[in-house]
């Protein structure tokens, strides 16, 4: 098989598939510019510029600033994602001009000869042209659990992955023509990480949009009936409608996600789906594979213990390791100490996680198997008890056996036991302590010997490690009983890939938010089904293809930073959502009241711009990016509403009372009293939301109060925002009403139990 020539490659169609971790520049601009709220605000801005004073159109400049900030932040995140995606991209091995070479996935072309080995992810469709025990798992596409043996002439589908053996296939459909791309518009059937935050914000926007239309119409009618001129009517109506729109909420959510991506990128984490950051905060069960996660990558051959004299154990070991054209960690460790293979195989059975053994027929030298002792050896056989004792020390133990038939491994005769050293990651114990302190339950699920997994978990002081369960004894046909055992136990050995997937499903059925880490092909199904899949950068291409987060530097100690970033985003967006929606609800109440009572709106757009800037816009920018380690709680939408609705209603009542109590006889002075009451009440909401009040938060709320005071004190700023102080009694009345309103807001918030102390 020669493969394509360079000339053929130059003329062939390439595998051009959009990267799922990042959208294009044009898509980013469209998403930030062409929104319903921007359309509404743009129309209102035009009305003010035509019929009102330009100072009342300052909210339009804020809209422009929001768009620019959103685009810049997402572009910054895009650059980080694109750079990390290239670093974490698994190359594809192709044969061109008779030579094997590794190329990036997007350089694969139609007709390329692509070589496959265990863990390789199929990115394009093709036809198998060579197979040496090649087995492909198509369950992500078809739902069929068992791997499919592929022979020359069989079809290979993109979105599947190789689990055993080696082979080659010729690309027959690339890019948008590939099966998985047509099926899911991605490189595989990925699912977006569930985001209560994203869904909640979308629901807020939908409900508010439907409220703005009728209330805005009522407000416009009221202002036209009561205003002295058309310009004043438009100005009053625009003030109410603009204030109802939480235009910065989506922006702050996007900024928080984008900044989270950049921060995690600096730690070598590729976040392939932005909402995955939120999922990190909600995780309460973390499922860990032992090899490659708790232990460092790579192994070293320790001892070869002969069980029978006179057998060519070393020759068999060397030949078995050499027979694997795509060696795993075990084969590499054996090759390192036995580099010369004296025998050539006539037939082979490649290793797979489901079988847990590999073998080869060496003709006159016999047929040999290498695999898990408790799979190949019968209880009571030579070496069975010794293997169990060695496994209990935490060593990885394999059995070398001789048999007469590759298809009948149960009739093999033990020849030797092989132990391999595995190094526990030095940061593993500290990382596990962090998760225990944060209330995240750790489950170790491994395909290795139960005794070995238990020994390593016990050394890392994982609770319940001494009560490890052998997954072969678990009731796969009783999900409820399986879920009970998963809840009551922590460590599981001899877990098959299908069982890992069932474990995740059982935990989710119990209401848990499950994260799964892994690096091998046996982890792919569980990673795909978990609420959050986390792959190691050195793992197989298939694991990185389905995971939402990839740890490019393979550092287990990075996981606490992932959880911390997720909690920061979730906590802070909940805070700023309370600010924005309080504004929306006081604007709704004020618009309804002025519409029904037939009065002028209590403030103008420029007043709203000032108050919103110092009580919402500027503080939200700081609060959205602040450090936070609060545990995630379910119920984002009702919790925010229980804060925003009473706070918004009380703020609106205070404004109406201050506005009605003013007796200056000047509309501008009456509105100034209302603005003073609006600032004081919404500033108090800011104080409550910013808690706990450490130094920088006290400085933040103090600075916002100082900015508003400066607006009242400086003549040119006062004129810009049309603030007219009149009778001091009006101002004192507004302050008194605001103090009572602030106390009422505090009581309402405490009764609702929505804020963390």
C-alpha positions in Angstrom: 0.0 0.0 0.0 1.8 3.1 -1.3 -0.8 5.8 -0.4 -1.3 9.0 -2.3 1.4 10.9 -4.1 2.2 14.5 -3.2 0.7 15.6 -6.5 -2.6 13.7 -5.7 -2.7 15.3 -2.2 -2.3 18.8 -3.7 -5.4 18.3 -5.8 -7.6 16.4 -3.3 -10.4 17.7 -1.1 -9.3 18.4 2.4 -10.9 17.5 5.7 -12.1 21.0 6.5 -14.3 20.8 9.6 -15.0 23.8 12.0 -13.3 23.4 15.4 -16.1 23.0 18.0 -14.1 24.8 20.7 -14.2 28.1 18.8 -16.5 30.0 16.4 -15.4 32.3 13.6 -14.8 36.0 13.8 -18.0 36.7 11.8 -20.0 34.5 14.1 -18.7 36.2 17.2 -19.5 39.7 15.7 -23.0 38.5 14.7 -23.7 37.0 18.1 -22.7 40.2 19.9 -24.2 42.8 17.5 -27.4 41.3 16.0 -29.4 40.7 19.2 -33.0 41.5 19.9 -32.1 43.8 22.7 -29.6 45.7 20.6 -32.3 46.2 18.0 -34.7 47.6 20.5 -32.1 49.8 22.1 -30.9 51.0 18.7 -34.4 52.0 17.7 -34.9 53.8 21.0 -31.5 55.5 20.7 -32.6 56.8 17.2 -35.8 58.2 18.6 -34.0 60.1 21.4 -31.5 61.5 18.9 -34.4 62.7 16.7 -36.9 63.9 19.2 -35.0 64.4 22.5 -31.8 65.7 24.0 -28.5 64.1 23.0 -27.6 63.7 26.7 -30.6 61.3 27.1 -29.0 59.1 24.4 -25.9 58.2 26.4 -27.4 54.7 26.9 -26.6 54.1 23.2 -22.9 54.6 23.9 -23.1 52.0 26.6 -24.7 49.6 24.1 -21.7 50.2 21.8 -19.3 49.7 24.6 -21.0 46.4 25.6 -20.7 45.1 22.0 -17.0 46.0 21.8 -16.2 44.5 25.2 -18.1 41.3 24.3 -16.4 41.0 21.0 -12.9 41.7 22.4 -13.3 39.3 25.3 -14.6 36.5 23.1 -11.8 37.0 20.5 -9.3 36.8 23.3 -10.9 33.5 24.4 -11.0 32.4 20.8 -7.2 32.9 20.4 -6.6 31.0 23.5 -8.9 28.1 22.5 -7.4 28.0 19.0 -3.9 27.9 20.2 -4.6 25.2 22.8 -6.6 23.2 20.4 -3.7 23.1 18.0 -1.3 22.1 20.8 -3.8 19.4 22.0 -4.6 18.1 18.5 -3.8 14.5 18.0 -2.0 13.9 14.7 -3.3 11.4 12.1 -0.9 8.9 10.7 -1.2 8.6 6.9 0.9 6.9 4.2 2.0 9.1 1.4 4.6 8.5 -1.3 5.2 5.1 0.4 6.2 6.8 3.7 4.3 7.0 7.0 3.9 10.5 8.3 1.9 12.3 11.0 -0.2 15.2 9.9 -2.9 17.5 11.6 -6.5 16.3 11.1 -7.4 19.2 8.8 -4.7 18.1 6.3 -6.2 14.7 5.7 -7.5 14.6 2.1 -9.9 12.4 0.1 -8.2 9.2 -0.8 -5.6 9.3 2.0 -4.5 5.9 3.4 -4.9 6.3 7.2 -3.3 4.0 9.6 -5.1 2.9 12.8 -4.2 1.6 16.2 -5.9 1.3 19.6 -7.3 4.6 20.8 -7.3 6.3 17.4 -10.3 8.4 16.6 -11.7 8.1 13.1 -12.2 11.7 11.8 -13.4 10.7 8.2 -15.3 8.0 6.6 -13.5 5.3 4.7 -13.1 1.7 3.5 -10.9 -0.7 5.4 -8.0 -2.0 3.3 -5.9 -3.8 5.9 -6.7 -5.4 9.3 -4.7 -7.1 11.9 -7.3 -7.9 14.5 -8.7 -4.4 14.1 -11.8 -3.7 16.3 -13.7 -0.5 16.1 -16.2 0.8 18.6 -19.1 2.5 16.8 -21.3 2.9 19.9 -21.2 6.7 19.8 -22.9 6.5 16.5 -25.0 3.4 16.5 -25.6 2.6 20.2 -24.2 -0.9 19.7 -22.2 -1.8 22.7 -19.8 -4.5 21.3 -16.8 -3.5 19.2 -17.0 -4.5 15.5 -14.2 -6.6 13.9 -13.2 -4.9 10.7 -12.0 -6.8 7.6 -10.7 -5.4 4.3 -13.7 -4.0 2.3 -15.7 -3.1 5.5 -16.9 0.5 5.9 -15.4 2.7 8.6 -17.4 5.6 10.0 -16.2 8.9 11.3 -17.0 9.4 15.0 -16.0 5.8 15.9 -12.7 4.8 17.4 -10.3 1.8 17.3 -10.2 -0.3 20.5 -7.9 -3.1 19.5 -5.6 -4.3 16.8 -4.2 -2.3 13.9 -5.2 -1.6 10.3 -5.6 0.9 7.6 -8.5 2.5 5.7 -8.8 4.8 2.7 -10.7 8.0 3.2 -13.9 8.1 1.1 -15.7 11.1 2.6 -14.0 14.1 4.3 -15.1 17.4 5.8 -18.8 18.1 5.7 -19.4 14.9 3.7 -18.3 12.6 6.5 -21.0 10.7 8.3 -20.6 12.1 11.8 -20.4 15.7 10.4 -23.6 15.2 8.5 -25.2 13.6 11.5 -24.3 16.1 14.2 -22.5 19.0 12.4 -19.4 18.1 14.4 -16.5 15.7 14.2 -18.5 13.3 16.4 -21.8 13.0 18.2 -20.9 15.4 21.0 -23.3 16.7 23.5 -23.1 20.2 24.9 -22.4 20.3 28.6 -25.6 21.1 30.4 -25.7 24.7 31.6 -28.4 25.7 34.0 -26.8 29.2 33.9 -27.1 29.5 30.2 -30.6 28.1 30.1 -31.6 30.4 33.0 -30.4 33.5 31.3 -32.1 32.5 28.1 -35.4 32.1 30.0 -35.0 35.5 31.6 -34.5 37.1 28.2 -37.5 35.4 26.8 -39.9 36.3 29.6 -38.6 39.9 29.7 -39.0 40.3 25.9 -42.7 39.4 26.2 -43.2 41.7 29.1 -41.5 44.7 27.4 -43.9 44.7 24.4 -47.2 45.3 26.2 -45.8 47.4 29.1 -43.8 49.5 26.7 -46.9 50.1 24.6 -48.9 51.2 27.7 -46.0 53.4 28.8 -45.8 55.1 25.4 -49.6 55.8 25.4 -49.4 57.2 28.9 -46.5 59.5 28.2 -48.1 60.8 25.0 -51.2 61.6 26.9 -49.6 63.5 29.8 -46.4 65.1 28.3 -46.4 68.7 27.4 -44.7 68.0 24.1 -43.9 65.0 21.9 -40.1 65.0 22.7 -40.8 64.8 26.5 -43.2 61.9 25.9 -40.6 60.0 23.9 -38.0 60.7 26.5 -40.1 59.4 29.3 -41.2 56.3 27.4 -37.7 55.4 26.4 -36.5 55.8 30.0 -38.8 53.1 31.1 -38.3 50.7 28.2 -34.5 51.0 28.3 -34.4 50.4 32.0 -36.5 47.2 31.7 -33.9 45.6 29.4 -31.1 43.7 31.2 -28.7 44.5 28.3 -25.6 43.8 30.3 -26.6 40.4 31.6 -25.7 38.4 28.5 -22.5 40.4 28.2 -21.4 39.7 31.7 -22.2 36.0 31.3 -20.1 35.9 28.1 -17.3 37.8 29.7 -17.2 35.5 32.8 -17.1 32.4 30.5 -14.4 34.0 28.2 -12.2 35.1 31.1 -12.5 31.6 32.6 -11.3 30.1 29.3 -8.3 32.4 29.3 -7.4 31.7 32.9 -7.7 27.9 32.5 -5.7 28.2 29.2 -2.8 29.6 31.2 -2.9 26.4 33.2 -2.8 24.2 30.2 -6.5 23.4 30.1 -8.4 23.3 26.8 -12.1 23.9 27.4 -13.8 22.6 24.3 -17.3 23.7 25.4 -17.6 27.1 27.2 -20.6 25.9 29.5 -18.3 23.1 30.7 -16.8 25.8 33.0 -20.1 25.9 34.8 -20.3 22.1 34.9 -17.0 22.1 36.9 -18.7 24.0 39.7 -21.7 21.7 39.9 -19.8 18.4 40.1 -20.4 16.4 43.3 -19.0 13.1 42.1 -15.6 12.7 40.4 -14.9 9.3 38.8 -11.2 8.7 38.4 -9.4 6.0 36.4 -6.3 4.8 38.2 -3.8 4.5 35.4 -2.7 7.8 34.0 -4.7 9.8 36.5 -3.7 8.7 40.0 -0.6 7.2 38.6 1.8 8.9 36.3 2.1 7.8 32.7 4.5 5.0 31.8 5.6 1.9 33.7 8.8 0.0 34.4 9.2 -3.8 34.3 10.0 -4.9 37.8 10.3 -8.6 38.1 9.7 -11.8 36.1 8.7 -14.7 38.4 9.0 -18.1 36.7 6.3 -20.5 37.7 7.8 -23.5 35.8 11.4 -24.3 35.0 12.7 -24.7 31.5 10.2 -22.5 29.6 11.5 -19.7 27.3 9.7 -17.0 29.3 12.0 -14.1 28.3 11.8 -15.0 24.6 8.0 -15.2 24.8 7.7 -11.9 26.6 9.9 -10.1 24.1 8.1 -11.6 21.1 4.7 -10.8 22.5 5.6 -7.2 23.1 7.2 -6.9 19.6 4.1 -8.4 18.0 2.1 -5.3 18.9 2.6 -2.7 16.2 0.9 -0.1 18.4 2.2 -1.0 21.9 0.4 0.2 25.0 2.2 1.1 28.2 2.7 -2.5 29.3 4.2 -3.6 25.9 6.5 -0.5 26.0 7.8 -1.4 29.5 8.5 -5.0 28.4 10.2 -3.8 25.2 12.4 -1.5 27.2 13.9 -4.5 29.1 13.5 -7.1 26.3 14.3 -5.2 23.1 15.2 -8.3 20.9 12.3 -10.5 19.7 13.5 -13.9 18.6 10.1 -15.2 17.2 7.7 -14.0 14.6 4.0 -14.5 15.1 1.8 -16.4 12.7 -1.4 -15.1 14.2 -2.2 -12.5 16.9 -5.1 -11.4 19.2 -4.5 -7.8 20.1 -5.1 -6.5 23.6 -8.4 -4.9 24.5 -9.8 -3.5 27.7 -12.8 -5.8 27.4 -10.7 -9.0 27.1 -7.8 -7.8 29.3 -5.3 -10.1 27.5 -3.4 -10.4 24.3 -1.8 -13.3 22.6 0.1 -14.7 19.6 0.8 -18.0 17.9 4.5 -18.4 17.3 4.2 -21.7 15.4 6.8 -24.2 16.6 7.5 -22.0 19.7 3.9 -22.3 20.9 1.0 -20.1 21.5 1.4 -17.6 24.3 -1.0 -15.2 26.2 -0.3 -12.2 28.4 -2.9 -10.6 30.5 -4.7 -10.2 33.9 -4.0 -13.2 36.2 -7.5 -13.4 37.5 -8.8 -13.6 33.9 -6.3 -16.1 32.6 -5.7 -18.2 35.7 -8.3 -20.4 37.4 -8.5 -20.2 41.2 -6.0 -22.6 42.7 -3.8 -22.7 39.6 0.0 -22.1 39.9 0.6 -18.4 40.6 -3.1 -17.4 41.3 -2.6 -16.7 45.0 0.8 -15.3 44.5 -0.6 -12.8 41.9 -3.2 -11.7 44.4 -0.6 -11.1 47.1 1.5 -9.1 44.7 -1.5 -7.0 43.5 -2.3 -6.2 47.1 1.0 -4.3 47.3 -0.2 -2.0 44.5 2.0 -3.5 41.8 0.6 -4.1 38.3 0.7 -7.9 37.8 0.4 -9.9 34.6 0.3 -13.6 33.9 2.2 -15.2 31.0 0.6 -18.4 29.9 1.0 -21.1 27.3 -1.9 -22.6 25.4 -2.7 -24.7 22.4 -5.4 -22.4 21.0 -5.7 -18.7 20.8 -9.5 -18.9 20.8 -9.5 -20.9 24.1 -7.6 -18.8 26.7 -9.4 -20.6 29.5 -7.3 -23.7 28.9 -3.9 -22.1 29.3 -1.0 -23.2 31.5 0.7 -20.6 33.7 4.4 -19.9 32.9 5.3 -16.7 34.8 4.1 -13.7 36.6 5.3 -10.3 35.6 5.2 -7.2 37.9 5.4 -3.6 36.7 6.1 -0.5 38.7 3.6 2.3 38.6 4.5 5.7 40.1 1.7 7.5 42.0 1.5 11.1 41.1 3.2 13.2 43.8 0.3 15.7 43.8 -2.4 13.1 43.9 -2.9 12.9 47.7 -3.1 16.7 48.1 -5.6 17.0 45.2 -7.8 14.3 46.7 -7.8 16.1 50.1 -9.0 19.2 48.3 -11.9 17.4 46.8 -12.8 15.9 50.1 -12.8 19.3 51.8 -15.0 20.7 49.0 -17.6 18.0 49.4 -16.8 16.2 46.1 -17.0 12.4 46.4 -14.2 10.6 44.6 -14.9 7.2 42.9 -11.9 5.2 41.6 -13.0 2.9 38.8 -10.3 1.0 37.1 -9.9 -2.0 34.8 -6.9 -3.2 36.9 -6.9 -5.8 39.6 -9.2 -4.9 42.5 -6.4 -5.6 45.0 -3.9 -3.3 43.2 -6.4 -0.5 42.8 -7.4 -0.8 46.5 -3.7 -0.7 47.6 -3.0 2.5 45.7 -6.2 4.1 46.8 -5.5 3.1 50.4 -2.0 4.7 50.1 -3.7 7.9 49.0 -6.0 7.8 52.0 -9.2 7.6 49.9 -12.1 6.8 52.3 -13.5 3.3 51.8 -10.5 2.1 49.8 -10.2 -1.0 52.0 -13.7 -2.1 50.9 -12.9 -2.2 47.1 -15.4 -4.2 45.0 -14.6 -6.4 42.0 -16.9 -5.1 39.2 -17.4 -8.6 37.9 -19.6 -9.3 41.0 -21.8 -6.3 40.4 -25.5 -6.6 39.3 -25.4 -5.1 35.8 -29.1 -6.1 35.3 -30.3 -4.2 38.5 -29.6 -0.5 38.1 -31.1 0.4 41.5 -28.9 -2.1 43.3 -25.9 -1.0 41.3 -26.6 2.6 42.3 -26.8 1.6 46.0 -23.4 -0.1 45.8 -21.9 2.9 44.0 -23.2 5.2 46.7 -21.8 3.0 49.5 -18.4 2.1 48.0 -15.5 4.2 46.6 -13.1 1.9 44.8 -13.8 -0.6 42.0 -11.5 -2.9 40.1 -11.8 -5.0 37.0 -14.3 -2.5 35.5 -15.1 -3.0 31.8 -15.6 0.0 29.5 -19.4 -0.8 29.3 -19.5 -1.0 33.1 -17.8 2.4 33.4 -20.6 3.8 31.3 -23.3 2.2 33.4 -21.6 3.5 36.6 -21.9 7.0 35.3 -25.5 6.5 34.4 -26.4 5.0 37.7 -24.8 7.9 39.6 -26.7 10.4 37.4 -29.9 8.6 38.1 -29.3 9.2 41.8 -29.2 13.0 41.1 -25.4 13.4 41.1 -23.5 15.6 38.7 -20.7 13.4 37.5 -17.3 14.3 36.2 -15.2 11.5 34.6 -11.4 11.6 34.0 -9.6 9.3 31.8 -6.8 8.8 29.2 -7.4 5.4 27.6 -9.8 4.1 25.0 -11.6 2.2 27.7 -12.7 5.5 29.2 -14.3 7.0 26.0 -17.9 5.8 26.6 -18.0 7.0 30.2 -16.4 10.3 29.3 -19.0 10.9 26.7 -21.9 10.1 29.0 -20.6 12.0 32.0 -21.9 15.5 32.8 -18.3 16.6 32.4 -15.6 14.6 30.6 -12.0 15.4 31.4 -9.3 13.9 29.3 -5.5 13.8 29.9 -3.5 15.5 27.2 -1.3 12.4 26.7 -4.4 10.2 26.4 -5.8 8.6 23.3 -7.2 10.7 20.5 -10.6 9.2 21.1 -10.7 10.4 24.7 -9.7 13.9 23.8 -12.3 14.0 21.0 -15.3 13.4 23.3 -14.1 15.3 26.5 -15.3 18.8 27.3 -12.0 19.6 29.0 -8.5 18.4 28.1 -5.6 18.7 30.6 -2.8 19.3 28.1 -0.1 19.1 30.7 -1.4 15.9 32.2 -1.3 17.4 35.7 -3.9 15.9 38.0 -3.3 18.8 40.4 -4.9 21.1 37.8 -8.4 19.7 38.6 -8.8 21.9 41.7 -8.2 25.0 39.6 -10.9 23.7 37.2 -13.4 23.4 39.9 -12.4 26.8 41.4 -12.8 28.5 38.1 -16.2 26.9 37.6 -17.4 28.0 41.0 -16.1 31.5 40.4 -18.1 31.9 37.2 -21.3 30.4 38.6 -21.3 32.4 41.9 -20.4 35.7 40.2 -23.0 35.4 37.4 -25.6 34.7 40.0 -24.6 37.9 41.8 -24.7 40.1 38.7 -27.9 38.5 37.6 -29.5 39.7 40.8 -28.3 43.3 40.0 -29.6 43.3 36.4 -32.9 41.7 37.1 -33.6 44.0 40.1 -33.3 46.9 37.6 -35.7 45.1 35.2 -38.3 44.5 37.9 -38.3 48.0 39.3 -38.6 49.4 35.7 -41.5 47.1 35.0 -43.3 48.2 38.2 -42.6 51.9 37.5 -43.7 51.6 33.9 -47.0 49.9 34.9 -47.6 52.5 37.7 -47.0 55.5 35.5 -49.1 54.0 32.7 -52.0 53.2 34.9 -51.9 56.4 37.0 -51.3 58.6 34.0 -48.2 60.4 35.3 -44.8 61.3 33.8 -42.1 58.8 34.2 -40.0 59.5 37.4 -36.7 59.8 35.5 -35.2 60.3 32.1 -32.8 58.0 30.2 -29.8 60.0 31.3 -30.8 59.5 35.0 -31.1 55.8 34.3 -27.7 55.8 32.7 -26.1 57.4 35.7 -27.7 55.2 38.3 -27.2 52.0 36.3 -23.6 52.8 35.8 -22.7 53.2 39.5 -25.0 50.5 40.9 -24.9 47.8 38.2 -22.6 48.3 35.2 -19.3 49.1 36.8 -19.8 46.9 40.0 -20.9 44.0 37.9 -17.8 44.1 35.8 -15.7 43.7 39.0 -18.0 41.2 40.7 -18.2 39.0 37.6 -14.4 38.5 37.6 -13.9 38.3 41.3 -12.5 35.2 43.1 -15.1 33.0 44.6 -15.1 29.4 46.0 -18.7 29.0 47.1 -20.2 25.6 46.4 -22.6 25.5 43.5 -26.3 25.1 44.3 -29.1 24.1 42.1 -32.0 26.4 41.5 -30.3 29.4 39.9 -33.5 30.8 38.3 -35.9 30.7 41.3 -33.1 31.9 43.6 -32.3 35.0 41.5 -36.1 35.8 41.1 -36.6 35.5 44.9 -34.1 38.3 45.2 -34.8 40.4 42.2 -38.6 40.5 42.4 -39.1 41.8 46.0 -36.0 44.1 45.7 -37.2 45.5 42.4 -40.7 46.1 43.7 -39.5 47.8 46.9 -37.1 50.0 44.9 -40.0 51.0 42.6 -42.3 51.9 45.5 -39.5 54.0 47.1 -39.0 55.9 43.9 -42.7 56.5 43.4 -43.1 57.7 47.0 -40.1 60.1 46.8 -41.4 61.3 43.4 -44.9 61.9 44.7 -43.7 63.5 48.0 -41.6 66.1 46.2 -43.2 69.5 46.4 -40.8 71.7 44.4 -43.2 72.3 41.5 -40.4 71.6 39.0 -40.4 68.3 37.0 -36.6 68.2 37.0 -36.4 68.7 40.7 -39.1 66.1 41.4 -37.2 63.7 39.2 -34.0 64.4 41.1 -35.7 63.3 44.3 -36.8 60.1 42.6 -33.3 59.5 41.2 -31.8 60.0 44.7 -34.2 57.3 46.1 -33.5 55.0 43.2 -29.7 55.3 43.7 -29.9 54.7 47.5 -32.2 51.6 47.2 -30.3 50.0 44.4 -27.0 50.8 46.0 -28.2 48.9 49.0 -29.1 45.9 46.8 -25.5 46.1 45.5 -24.2 46.1 49.1 -26.3 42.9 49.9 -25.2 41.2 46.7 -21.5 42.0 47.2 -21.3 40.3 50.5 -19.2 39.0 52.2 -17.8 42.6 52.4 -14.0 42.2 52.5 -11.7 45.1 51.8 -11.9 45.3 48.1 -15.7 44.9 48.1 -16.1 47.7 50.7 -13.9 49.8 48.5 -16.0 49.0 45.5 -19.4 49.9 47.0 -17.8 53.0 48.6 -16.4 54.1 45.3 -19.8 53.8 43.6 -21.4 56.0 46.3 -18.6 58.5 45.9 -19.1 58.7 42.1 -22.8 59.4 42.6 -22.1 62.0 45.2 -19.6 63.6 42.8 -22.3 63.7 40.1 -24.5 65.7 42.6 -21.7 68.0 43.7 -20.0 68.9 40.4 -21.9 71.5 38.5 -21.0 70.3 35.0 -21.8 66.7 35.8 -25.0 67.8 37.5 -26.0 69.7 34.3 -25.0 66.8 32.1 -27.4 64.4 34.0 -30.1 67.1 34.5 -30.0 66.8 38.4 -31.7 69.9 39.9 -31.6 70.1 43.7 -34.5 72.1 45.1 -36.1 72.1 48.6 -33.8 70.3 51.0 -36.9 68.8 52.6 -37.5 66.8 49.4 -34.0 65.4 49.5 -34.3 64.4 53.2 -37.7 62.8 52.5 -36.1 60.8 49.7 -33.3 59.7 52.0 -35.8 58.7 54.7 -38.0 56.7 52.3 -34.8 55.0 51.0 -33.7 54.0 54.5 -37.0 52.3 55.2 -36.9 50.7 51.8 -33.4 49.4 52.4 -34.5 47.8 55.7 -37.5 46.2 53.8 -35.2 44.8 51.1 -32.9 43.3 53.8 -35.8 41.6 55.5 -37.2 40.3 52.2 -33.8 39.0 51.1 -33.3 37.3 54.5 -36.7 35.7 54.4 -36.1 34.5 50.8 -32.8 33.0 51.8 -31.3 33.8 48.4 -27.9 35.3 49.4 -24.9 33.7 50.9 -23.8 35.4 54.2 
